[in-house]
Amino acid sequence: MRQIHVIGGGLAGSEAAFQAAEAGVKVILHEMRPTRPTFAHQTEALAELVCSNSFRSDDWLNNAVGLLHEEMRRAGSLVMRAADAHKLPAGGALAVDRHGFSAAVTAALEAHPNIAIRREEITRLPPPEDGVCIIATGPLTSEALGAAILAATGEDSLAFFDAIAPIVHRDSIDFDIAWMQSRYDKKGPGGGDADYINLPLDEQQYKDFVAALIAGEKTDFKDWEKSTPYFEACLPIEVMAERGPETLRFGPMKPVGLQDPRSESRPYAVVQLRQDNALGTLWNMVGFQTKLRHGEQSRIFRTIPGLENAEFARLGGLHRNTFINSPRLLDRQLRLKSQPHLRFAGQVTGVEGYVESAAIGLLAGRLAAAEALGGEQAPPPPPQTAFGALLGHITGGADAKTFQPMNVNFGLFPDLEVGTNPRTGKPMKIKGGDRKQAMARRALAALEDWLAKKPGPA
Ligand SMILES: Cc1cc2nc3c(=O)[nH]c(=O)nc-3n(C[C@H](O)[C@H](O)[C@H](O)COP(=O)(O)OP(=O)(O)OC[C@H]3O[C@@H](n4cnc5c(N)ncnc54)[C@H](O)[C@@H]3O)c2cc1C
């Protein structure tokens, strides 16, 4: 079967359709706009950028998203070609003229001899007899298709909200105040008894903190988010604070099972941070998902003892975002394990951002095309590449139980080891900027090998 269906003409679907069409496969691209609009899209153009016009850093040597840009360029990405053609001055970032960018993607797809575009909403999952299909319907997947995905994947496997807690750079935390301990010194699976960073608050500090949360300026739920109930398990911290003065002290800020080694007593309240990346450089504030405005988050969270000089790698948020539990559901070919004729791509797979979504679209398009053309599996990209690191994370590297959308970052890449230390006999490691640059160079070398490979057994 030399024809595939792509559902959704956003960043991922447009790139997937282009890649498959370039490989010689006939593609039918189904896009529901303008027949059925979404609340965020403003136009009927394909690959519309719904919010910012930035593709973030374009520095391939020092930044993981810049490296992903470069890998996509080398793999013949339409999204990157259009972005480069409609670039605006933005320092080291790649910002684009949003209308010029989307118009260029739309024109390229409309003109492609292997692509037919159908403006229609798809409301059910296509059966196997319809052939290979890529679902790239994004964070605003229409309700009917969302229900069909939910029915096919099970209740726990489709999320409608993205509840993000702030992430702090470890080296900006004051360890004259913070200490490492797991609650009740309990060892977790594969962990130790001191896996968390703990920050103590006394009674007054706690009360001031709760008052600041309640008074803090919040972002509103958009109309379309109001109708989607959020789960009790991921209530915003300020909503918990409003429920009563003690709610947080019995929730995410509970001090039980923890002892401050300096005062040798149990603090009145505690903020815990959990390791967020394999390298141990990024730490997640446990239970601190929030709808406070970003400026307010930095200001209020820096009142927590130990976080006075905190640098946030990412601030918290809570917004509508449809995504599947990819680590549980998808194989390395981005196929739904239970229905392998269906592939997923883009934000719905649990990657975050325009570039990451388009990158997963590129992979899905190539992998699907190889299958449609020859029935053979194309090898997935090696884990040393940004493509492979991201793919590896969503298809198994991330913990399925706590899976949340992810940007590409060097924490997802396998570590670099350069020989052994003659004194200790242990593997040596490169640190800091040199490490990123060595990883970036390693990635591009691995990418070239991968691009040269022909489809064959994976
Ligand atoms: C409000 C909002 C703001 C955001 N801001 C940013 C930002 O500033 N920067 C950033 O990097 N990322 C941002 N994102 C995330 C952004 O959506 C993704 O990065 C990117 O658009 C995802 O690409 P995608 O192709 O997966 O989804 P989309 O680009 O949304 O494309 C999905 C397409 O599928 C179509 N579709 C949906 N259901 C169906 C159906 N049943 N049948 C046919 N077609 C269908 C939609 O109309 C849409 O065109 C934002 C998301 C939202 C919701």
The ligand as a Tripos MOL2 file, in Angstrom:
@<TRIPOS>MOLECULE
LIG
   53    58     1     0     0
SMALL
NO_CHARGES

@<TRIPOS>ATOM
      1 C1         -2.8370   27.9630   23.4280 C.3       1 LIG1
      2 C2         -1.5540   27.3030   23.0520 C.ar      1 LIG1
      3 C3         -0.3830   28.0380   23.0110 C.ar      1 LIG1
      4 C4          0.8470   27.4340   22.6730 C.ar      1 LIG1
      5 N1          1.9740   28.1860   22.5950 N.ar      1 LIG1
      6 C5          3.1440   27.6380   22.1670 C.ar      1 LIG1
      7 C6          4.3270   28.4160   21.9930 C.ar      1 LIG1
      8 O1          4.3210   29.6190   22.2050 O.2       1 LIG1
      9 N2          5.4680   27.7950   21.5730 N.ar      1 LIG1
     10 C7          5.5130   26.4650   21.3070 C.ar      1 LIG1
     11 O2          6.5800   25.9750   20.9200 O.2       1 LIG1
     12 N3          4.4180   25.6910   21.4860 N.ar      1 LIG1
     13 C8          3.2250   26.2390   21.8970 C.ar      1 LIG1
     14 N4          2.0980   25.4880   22.0650 N.ar      1 LIG1
     15 C9          2.1750   24.0900   21.8400 C.3       1 LIG1
     16 C10         1.8640   23.9320   20.3460 C.3       1 LIG1
     17 O3          0.5290   23.6600   20.1590 O.3       1 LIG1
     18 C11         2.6830   22.8700   19.7700 C.3       1 LIG1
     19 O4          4.0150   23.1640   19.9950 O.3       1 LIG1
     20 C12         2.4770   22.6270   18.2710 C.3       1 LIG1
     21 O5          1.5120   23.4100   17.6480 O.3       1 LIG1
     22 C13         2.0760   21.2150   18.2230 C.3       1 LIG1
     23 O6          2.1050   20.7890   16.9020 O.3       1 LIG1
     24 P1          1.0960   19.6530   16.4860 P.3       1 LIG1
     25 O7          1.2490   19.4650   15.0340 O.co2     1 LIG1
     26 O8          1.2400   18.4880   17.3700 O.co2     1 LIG1
     27 O9         -0.3500   20.2930   16.8080 O.3       1 LIG1
     28 P2         -1.0530   21.5100   16.0380 P.3       1 LIG1
     29 O10        -0.0460   22.4260   15.4700 O.co2     1 LIG1
     30 O11        -2.0750   22.0560   16.9660 O.co2     1 LIG1
     31 O12        -1.7730   20.7950   14.8280 O.3       1 LIG1
     32 C14        -2.8310   19.8910   15.0080 C.3       1 LIG1
     33 C15        -3.7920   20.0810   13.8420 C.3       1 LIG1
     34 O13        -4.7690   19.0580   13.8830 O.3       1 LIG1
     35 C16        -6.0270   19.6090   13.5480 C.3       1 LIG1
     36 N5         -7.0530   18.6720   14.1040 N.ar      1 LIG1
     37 C17        -7.3790   18.4640   15.4050 C.ar      1 LIG1
     38 N6         -8.3100   17.5000   15.4990 N.ar      1 LIG1
     39 C18        -8.5800   17.0830   14.2250 C.ar      1 LIG1
     40 C19        -9.4610   16.1030   13.6670 C.ar      1 LIG1
     41 N7        -10.2450   15.3460   14.4520 N.pl3     1 LIG1
     42 N8         -9.4910   15.9470   12.3250 N.ar      1 LIG1
     43 C20        -8.6980   16.7100   11.5100 C.ar      1 LIG1
     44 N9         -7.8610   17.6580   11.9810 N.ar      1 LIG1
     45 C21        -7.7830   17.8400   13.3300 C.ar      1 LIG1
     46 C22        -5.9900   20.9820   14.1440 C.3       1 LIG1
     47 O14        -6.9110   21.8500   13.5070 O.3       1 LIG1
     48 C23        -4.5390   21.3860   13.9120 C.3       1 LIG1
     49 O15        -4.3690   22.0690   12.7020 O.3       1 LIG1
     50 C24         0.8750   26.0480   22.4030 C.ar      1 LIG1
     51 C25        -0.3140   25.3030   22.4620 C.ar      1 LIG1
     52 C26        -1.4990   25.9140   22.7830 C.ar      1 LIG1
     53 C27        -2.7440   25.0890   22.8220 C.3       1 LIG1
@<TRIPOS>BOND
     1     1     2 1
     2     2     3 ar
     3     2    52 ar
     4     3     4 ar
     5     4     5 ar
     6     4    50 ar
     7     5     6 ar
     8     6     7 ar
     9     6    13 1
    10     7     8 2
    11     7     9 ar
    12     9    10 ar
    13    10    11 2
    14    10    12 ar
    15    12    13 ar
    16    13    14 ar
    17    14    15 1
    18    14    50 ar
    19    15    16 1
    20    16    17 1
    21    16    18 1
    22    18    19 1
    23    18    20 1
    24    20    21 1
    25    20    22 1
    26    22    23 1
    27    23    24 1
    28    24    25 2
    29    24    26 1
    30    24    27 1
    31    27    28 1
    32    28    29 2
    33    28    30 1
    34    28    31 1
    35    31    32 1
    36    32    33 1
    37    33    34 1
    38    33    48 1
    39    34    35 1
    40    35    36 1
    41    35    46 1
    42    36    37 ar
    43    36    45 ar
    44    37    38 ar
    45    38    39 ar
    46    39    40 ar
    47    39    45 ar
    48    40    41 1
    49    40    42 ar
    50    42    43 ar
    51    43    44 ar
    52    44    45 ar
    53    46    47 1
    54    46    48 1
    55    48    49 1
    56    50    51 ar
    57    51    52 ar
    58    52    53 1
@<TRIPOS>SUBSTRUCTURE
     1 LIG1         1 GROUP 0 **** ****
